[in-house]
Amino acid sequence: MSRLIAAAIYYVDVAPEFLVPVYAGKQYLVEGKLFARPIRAVTSVESCSEVPHVLIIKFCLTPGNMLTQELELKKRLLQESSKILTLQIQAAKEAMDDAQESANEHQGAMEDRFESFREACQIQRDMYARQLDELITTMGMLKRVNATKQNSEITLGAVVMTELQNYFIGVSLGEIKIDGESFFAISGMSPIYKAMAGKTSGDTFSFRGKEYKISQVF
């Protein structure tokens, strides 16, 4: 049975009847905890007479619905990470093959300038080969992430929501956007991960002079 466990206040410039029930990047309370993710189970939208352009949006959720949404977001982050890595692997392989082909074209050339060019191509080919090996290793690490696991503390595979930024603990890929919401994919070797490792919702950690309040871990 569903029950009302969340409410939020939003500053908007549209009338309630035009509001789409998907609210990304906003903060709201669920059972006393601060969250900042899209929620679609809206029960009512009420205007606030005291303050213009303020709406009180109420959500009716079940714990099962919340868990499903969290795991779905984690799955999408994992899929997007895999897609980015696959493209990087393809690009590295193509660059390596191109460099090898250029080197082969000058195989057996006697003139110094051709030999120097061939050596430069071979060096470039070896560089791309090392990059390809690193990317394949990184993909292997990403495949260790279990998108069906609910994390209660920050470890490999966790999605971490803070008041400043959101993180996906897997491999280092930079910013990933899901439905317009930003997540930074970081690895377990990154300095910021070491600052937050093992913490859970409600905890704080410091990194490079900034204090981060963890609003949610899953």
Number of C-alpha atoms within 10 A of each C-alpha: 5 10 10 14 15 19 19 15 18 15 11 12 11 11 12 18 7 7 12 9 17 13 16 15 14 14 18 22 16 15 11 9 12 20 22 19 19 19 18 16 15 18 13 14 19 12 16 12 9 7 9 11 15 19 22 15 20 19 22 17 20 15 11 10 14 13 14 14 15 19 19 14 19 23 16 14 24 23 13 15 22 18 12 13 19 15 11 16 20 13 14 21 18 14 18 22 15 15 21 18 16 16 21 14 11 17 13 10 13 9 9 9 10 16 16 13 14 23 15 15 21 19 15 17 23 15 15 21 17 13 17 21 14 13 18 16 11 17 18 11 14 21 12 11 18 16 20 14 12 17 18 15 18 22 23 21 25 22 27 25 23 21 15 10 14 21 21 30 25 27 24 17 15 13 15 18 12 12 10 9 16 15 20 21 20 20 23 16 11 12 12 15 19 14 14 20 15 12 17 20 20 13 14 15 14 12 13 8 6 9 13 17 19 23 21 23 24 22
